[in-house]
Amino acid sequence: MQTPISTLKQLSIPNWDPTPDNYPYTGRGFTGSREIILPEYYQSERGFTSGDILKIIEGDTGNTSITFVYDKRLGWLRYE
């Protein structure tokens, strides 16, 4: 699956001075961790749009326990 170019243009690798409040984010493109190094990306804030989906996932099983869908007029609605 290819990523749309418009999405790629919204992402950037951060380059700011790290602070203790931002841990584990280093502001240099990678998270600070002893075990795993993960790339960090920054995307400008985006408001919710109708049709956005939020899923609550159970940590033990990975199953979806609750799903919500966003409606611009009504807010978050439980989706069965």
C-alpha positions in Angstrom: 0.0 0.0 0.0 1.4 3.4 -1.0 1.2 6.4 1.3 -0.5 9.4 -0.4 2.0 12.2 -1.2 -0.2 14.7 0.7 0.3 12.7 3.9 4.1 12.6 3.4 4.2 16.4 3.0 2.5 16.8 6.4 5.2 14.7 8.2 8.6 16.1 9.3 11.4 14.8 11.4 11.6 17.0 14.5 14.6 19.1 15.2 14.1 20.9 18.6 15.9 20.9 21.9 14.8 18.0 24.1 13.5 18.6 27.6 12.7 16.2 30.5 9.0 17.0 29.9 9.2 15.5 26.4 10.8 12.2 27.4 11.1 9.7 25.6 11.1 12.1 22.6 14.5 13.5 21.9 13.6 16.1 19.2 16.3 14.6 17.0 14.3 12.0 15.0 14.5 9.0 17.4 13.0 8.2 20.8 15.4 7.8 23.7 15.2 4.2 25.0 17.7 1.7 26.2 16.0 -1.3 24.6 14.3 0.0 21.4 15.0 2.9 19.1 11.9 4.2 17.3 11.8 6.9 14.7 9.8 9.9 15.8 7.9 12.0 13.3 5.9 15.2 13.8 2.6 16.1 12.2 0.9 19.4 12.5 -2.2 19.4 14.6 -5.3 18.2 12.7 -8.9 18.5 13.8 -11.2 15.5 13.7 -13.4 15.1 10.6 -16.6 13.2 10.2 -15.9 9.5 9.7 -12.8 9.4 11.9 -12.6 6.2 13.9 -11.3 5.6 17.4 -10.8 2.1 18.7 -10.1 1.0 22.3 -7.9 -2.1 22.1 -7.5 -4.6 24.9 -3.9 -4.8 25.9 -4.0 -8.5 26.7 -5.8 -9.9 23.7 -5.4 -7.1 21.0 -9.2 -7.3 20.4 -11.2 -4.2 19.9 -13.4 -3.6 22.9 -15.2 -0.4 21.9 -15.3 1.6 18.6 -16.3 5.2 18.2 -16.9 7.2 15.0 -16.7 11.0 14.9 -19.6 13.1 13.6 -18.9 16.8 13.1 -22.3 17.8 14.5 -22.7 15.2 17.2 -19.2 14.5 18.3 -17.9 10.9 19.1 -20.6 8.2 18.8 -20.3 4.6 19.9 -20.2 2.4 16.9 -21.5 -1.2 17.2 
